[in-house]
Amino acid sequence: MNSSLIQLKKHGQRMVAVSEHFELAPLYDTAFLKALGRAFYWQHQIDSGKAESGAAIALQEGMHKTSVNNFLRLALLCTDIVKMLMEGLQPRSMTLHWFLRNSFPIGWEEQLQLIADDVR
């Protein structure tokens, strides 16, 4: 392939090689976006006093309290990561499964560094 047909473009926090004839399409992770929406909604319920805790939400939703609390952690994601997810430009390794199974820092700078290190 002729190297002049390939160029580097920024997608989220990554540089990827794309040809003039093919560009990497955004990848919208609908499961992640739904979980993120739930997390923000539930956090709002707690912040506004409509729900006492994650356990109260779990009882209301018919879910296990551990599951609700794991989803609530997503409300702590920095705005840059949320924006990447909304635009479908997150690193392919940034999945809902990874976030629910691993701990991630609360600090936004540390979260961005974790993403820059390619979410292992």
Short mmCIF file of the C-alpha atoms (twelve columns), coordinates in Angstrom:
data_MODEL
# 
_entry.id   MODEL 
# 
loop_
_atom_site.group_PDB 
_atom_site.id 
_atom_site.type_symbol 
_atom_site.label_atom_id 
_atom_site.label_alt_id 
_atom_site.label_comp_id 
_atom_site.label_asym_id 
_atom_site.label_seq_id 
_atom_site.Cartn_x 
_atom_site.Cartn_y 
_atom_site.Cartn_z 
_atom_site.pdbx_PDB_model_num 
ATOM 1   C CA . MET A 1   0.000   0.000  0.000  1 
ATOM 2   C CA . ASN A 2   1.281   3.455  -0.827 1 
ATOM 3   C CA . SER A 3   2.280   5.225  2.406  1 
ATOM 4   C CA . SER A 4   0.942   8.550  1.124  1 
ATOM 5   C CA . LEU A 5   -2.560  7.084  1.326  1 
ATOM 6   C CA . ILE A 6   -2.252  6.574  5.073  1 
ATOM 7   C CA . GLN A 7   -2.334  9.344  7.625  1 
ATOM 8   C CA . LEU A 8   -2.573  9.587  11.390 1 
ATOM 9   C CA . LYS A 9   -5.722  10.999 12.924 1 
ATOM 10  C CA . LYS A 10  -6.686  11.523 16.531 1 
ATOM 11  C CA . HIS A 11  -9.645  9.472  17.761 1 
ATOM 12  C CA . GLY A 12  -10.331 10.213 21.404 1 
ATOM 13  C CA . GLN A 13  -6.998  9.958  23.191 1 
ATOM 14  C CA . ARG A 14  -5.426  7.753  20.513 1 
ATOM 15  C CA . MET A 15  -3.716  8.286  17.219 1 
ATOM 16  C CA . VAL A 16  -4.822  5.765  14.600 1 
ATOM 17  C CA . ALA A 17  -3.694  5.142  11.052 1 
ATOM 18  C CA . VAL A 18  -6.415  5.654  8.467  1 
ATOM 19  C CA . SER A 19  -6.368  5.613  4.712  1 
ATOM 20  C CA . GLU A 20  -7.935  8.289  2.546  1 
ATOM 21  C CA . HIS A 21  -10.608 5.788  1.547  1 
ATOM 22  C CA . PHE A 22  -11.424 4.383  4.962  1 
ATOM 23  C CA . GLU A 23  -11.921 6.166  8.235  1 
ATOM 24  C CA . LEU A 24  -12.529 4.499  11.557 1 
ATOM 25  C CA . ALA A 25  -16.217 4.922  12.360 1 
ATOM 26  C CA . PRO A 26  -17.258 5.846  15.890 1 
ATOM 27  C CA . LEU A 27  -18.098 2.845  18.047 1 
ATOM 28  C CA . TYR A 28  -21.059 3.605  20.280 1 
ATOM 29  C CA . ASP A 29  -21.163 1.196  23.201 1 
ATOM 30  C CA . THR A 30  -24.900 1.250  23.863 1 
ATOM 31  C CA . ALA A 31  -24.634 -0.953 26.958 1 
ATOM 32  C CA . PHE A 32  -22.064 1.428  28.430 1 
ATOM 33  C CA . LEU A 33  -24.155 4.479  27.529 1 
ATOM 34  C CA . LYS A 34  -27.279 2.968  29.140 1 
ATOM 35  C CA . ALA A 35  -25.300 2.118  32.277 1 
ATOM 36  C CA . LEU A 36  -23.853 5.618  32.366 1 
ATOM 37  C CA . GLY A 37  -27.344 7.105  32.061 1 
ATOM 38  C CA . ARG A 38  -28.586 4.946  34.905 1 
ATOM 39  C CA . ALA A 39  -25.606 5.907  37.055 1 
ATOM 40  C CA . PHE A 40  -26.204 9.631  36.583 1 
ATOM 41  C CA . TYR A 41  -29.950 9.230  37.141 1 
ATOM 42  C CA . TRP A 42  -29.456 7.212  40.320 1 
ATOM 43  C CA . GLN A 43  -26.809 9.618  41.604 1 
ATOM 44  C CA . HIS A 44  -29.271 12.475 41.019 1 
ATOM 45  C CA . GLN A 45  -31.906 10.524 42.972 1 
ATOM 46  C CA . ILE A 46  -29.512 10.254 45.911 1 
ATOM 47  C CA . ASP A 47  -28.274 13.862 45.663 1 
ATOM 48  C CA . SER A 48  -31.820 15.236 45.535 1 
ATOM 49  C CA . GLY A 49  -32.947 13.125 48.501 1 
ATOM 50  C CA . LYS A 50  -35.452 11.088 46.473 1 
ATOM 51  C CA . ALA A 51  -33.453 7.961  47.328 1 
ATOM 52  C CA . GLU A 52  -31.573 7.346  50.520 1 
ATOM 53  C CA . SER A 53  -28.779 5.178  49.096 1 
ATOM 54  C CA . GLY A 54  -27.727 2.712  46.443 1 
ATOM 55  C CA . ALA A 55  -29.323 -0.016 48.539 1 
ATOM 56  C CA . ALA A 56  -32.673 1.833  48.487 1 
ATOM 57  C CA . ILE A 57  -32.426 2.185  44.701 1 
ATOM 58  C CA . ALA A 58  -31.597 -1.518 44.402 1 
ATOM 59  C CA . LEU A 59  -34.718 -2.409 46.377 1 
ATOM 60  C CA . GLN A 60  -36.839 -0.105 44.217 1 
ATOM 61  C CA . GLU A 61  -35.327 -1.427 40.956 1 
ATOM 62  C CA . GLY A 62  -35.379 -5.091 41.989 1 
ATOM 63  C CA . MET A 63  -31.609 -5.347 41.671 1 
ATOM 64  C CA . HIS A 64  -28.838 -6.445 43.990 1 
ATOM 65  C CA . LYS A 65  -27.326 -3.535 45.924 1 
ATOM 66  C CA . THR A 66  -23.798 -4.475 44.793 1 
ATOM 67  C CA . SER A 67  -24.850 -4.122 41.153 1 
ATOM 68  C CA . VAL A 68  -26.396 -0.703 41.740 1 
ATOM 69  C CA . ASN A 69  -23.348 0.505  43.653 1 
ATOM 70  C CA . ASN A 70  -21.032 -0.733 40.876 1 
ATOM 71  C CA . PHE A 71  -23.075 1.207  38.321 1 
ATOM 72  C CA . LEU A 72  -23.064 4.295  40.581 1 
ATOM 73  C CA . ARG A 73  -19.252 4.379  40.343 1 
ATOM 74  C CA . LEU A 74  -19.679 5.323  36.671 1 
ATOM 75  C CA . ALA A 75  -21.110 8.679  37.774 1 
ATOM 76  C CA . LEU A 76  -17.579 9.500  38.975 1 
ATOM 77  C CA . LEU A 77  -16.077 9.362  35.464 1 
ATOM 78  C CA . CYS A 78  -14.447 12.564 34.286 1 
ATOM 79  C CA . THR A 79  -16.235 14.648 31.698 1 
ATOM 80  C CA . ASP A 80  -13.590 13.956 29.029 1 
ATOM 81  C CA . ILE A 81  -14.197 10.200 29.301 1 
ATOM 82  C CA . VAL A 82  -17.978 10.694 29.246 1 
ATOM 83  C CA . LYS A 83  -17.572 12.864 26.142 1 
ATOM 84  C CA . MET A 84  -15.459 10.162 24.448 1 
ATOM 85  C CA . LEU A 85  -18.168 7.600  25.184 1 
ATOM 86  C CA . MET A 86  -20.937 9.869  23.919 1 
ATOM 87  C CA . GLU A 87  -19.019 10.467 20.676 1 
ATOM 88  C CA . GLY A 88  -18.086 6.782  20.282 1 
ATOM 89  C CA . LEU A 89  -14.387 7.671  20.253 1 
ATOM 90  C CA . GLN A 90  -13.260 5.828  23.365 1 
ATOM 91  C CA . PRO A 91  -10.361 3.363  23.163 1 
ATOM 92  C CA . ARG A 92  -11.728 -0.042 22.137 1 
ATOM 93  C CA . SER A 93  -10.438 -1.516 25.390 1 
ATOM 94  C CA . MET A 94  -12.599 0.903  27.412 1 
ATOM 95  C CA . THR A 95  -15.624 -1.308 27.971 1 
ATOM 96  C CA . LEU A 96  -18.401 -1.448 30.523 1 
ATOM 97  C CA . HIS A 97  -17.169 -4.899 31.510 1 
ATOM 98  C CA . TRP A 98  -13.719 -3.505 32.327 1 
ATOM 99  C CA . PHE A 99  -15.108 -0.656 34.459 1 
ATOM 100 C CA . LEU A 100 -17.454 -2.941 36.388 1 
ATOM 101 C CA . ARG A 101 -14.736 -5.525 37.070 1 
ATOM 102 C CA . ASN A 102 -11.837 -3.216 37.973 1 
ATOM 103 C CA . SER A 103 -11.239 -0.328 40.281 1 
ATOM 104 C CA . PHE A 104 -10.454 3.035  38.775 1 
ATOM 105 C CA . PRO A 105 -9.251  6.220  40.424 1 
ATOM 106 C CA . ILE A 106 -11.668 8.894  41.546 1 
ATOM 107 C CA . GLY A 107 -9.368  11.730 40.452 1 
ATOM 108 C CA . TRP A 108 -10.042 12.892 36.897 1 
ATOM 109 C CA . GLU A 109 -6.366  13.354 36.003 1 
ATOM 110 C CA . GLU A 110 -5.614  9.809  37.171 1 
ATOM 111 C CA . GLN A 111 -8.559  8.493  35.156 1 
ATOM 112 C CA . LEU A 112 -7.237  10.185 32.016 1 
ATOM 113 C CA . GLN A 113 -3.774  8.738  32.674 1 
ATOM 114 C CA . LEU A 114 -5.333  5.293  32.987 1 
ATOM 115 C CA . ILE A 115 -6.999  5.754  29.608 1 
ATOM 116 C CA . ALA A 116 -3.755  7.062  28.121 1 
ATOM 117 C CA . ASP A 117 -2.085  3.886  29.389 1 
ATOM 118 C CA . ASP A 118 -4.719  2.025  27.319 1 
ATOM 119 C CA . VAL A 119 -7.036  0.612  30.033 1 
ATOM 120 C CA . ARG A 120 -5.468  -2.710 30.863 1 
# 
